[in-house]
Amino acid sequence: MQTVKVLGGGCHNCKVTYKLIEDIAREKGVSVHLEKVEDIQDIMAYDVMSTPGVVIDESVVHRGGVPSRAQVEGWFTKE
């Protein structure tokens, strides 16, 4: 199971990103533990200054703006 964190203060783009990740993981049958990280100190600890940010298994994979559907699908390609 992958741990996925959406970093952001709860803005519209952060909510859209969270929902997009949730939907695509479900569609692909990928088991994820999805978390929202809204505390600014926690976000800055990942060196993310532009939200939303996405962290998968403690590795930052996206910063700033809503990721594309294709980008998110790429994160959950089964090996």
C-alpha positions, 0 to 999 in steps of 0.5 A: 500500500502506498502512502499518498499525501496531498499538501495544501491549506485546503484550497480548491486546487488541493481538494480537486487534487485529493479527489483526482488521486482518490478516484484514479487509485480506485479506478486502477484498483491500487490500495493507497493510504491518502492523507491531507497535510494542511499544517504549513510547517509540515508542508514546508518540511517537504520543501514545497512552497507552491501547493498543492503538493503530492508526496508518495511514500515520502518522495515529492512527486508534484508541486503547484497546480492540479496535476493532469489525469495522465500524470496521476495515472502514471503514479499508479501504474501497476508493475 
